[in-house]
Amino acid sequence: AQTVTQSQPEMSVQEAETVTLSCTYDTSESDYYLFWYKQPPSRQMILVIRQEAYKQQNATENRFSVNFQKAAKSFSLKISDSQLGDAAMYFCAYRTVEYGNKLVFGAGTILRVKS
Amino acid sequence: EAEVAQSPRYKITEKSQAVAFWCDPISGHATLYWYRQILGQGPELLVQFQDESVVDDSQLPKDRFSAERLKGVDSTLKIQPAELGDSAMYLCASSLDGTPLIGELFFGEGSRLTVL
């Protein structure tokens, strides 16, 4: 079974600075999808960014970018120019391309943004 | 903007009582998911529906939990009897297609259950 590990329970960043959240995963499959989801306090979870494993180019979405290292099974999230609204729990998640396969989440990293 | 609707937002119950949660996915989304999220942990899939059929319920404690999606639209998750360890947030999500080619799950705000 696939597993997702987020080794940083909590991170802090100064407003306008850059922070990187780590994620590693374990799989024997060659094709899959990786996601970062954001869960603000008392708000619903929303997708931040996604990466298809067959694509070598790292995904970017405005201030959010990933460093995808397929051989190392690593998928880190970089947040540039951090804003107070970035404060949330961030989850790394894995999904295979097989039909019906579930989305597996890591334990999450709490990100605190200091003003 | 279309959203996944869940109710109730909060539920407090005593152990051994029955509880039920309701979810209305985004219109047109064939796949519906129920996740359980214990405080401080990542969500764990309980059950996944494709239309009205169960695709995955391997982590659903079937002795006390049940889920249905009779007409392939809204869904109900039931717990009977509730136990102290069931205290958690129950998240519903939906996606346009069962395959990850679309990939994105849209989540509701969740139903927080407290069992006393």
Interface residues (C-beta under 8 A of the other chain):
Chain A: V4 Y32 Y33 F35 S42 R43 Q44 M45 I46 L47 R50 F91 R95 T96 V97 Y99 G100 N101 K102 L103 V104 F105 G106 A107 G108
Chain B: E3 V4 Y33 G40 Q41 G42 P43 E44 L45 Q48 Q50 V55 D56 L91 A93 G98 T99 P100 L101 G103 E104 L105 F107 G108 E109 G110
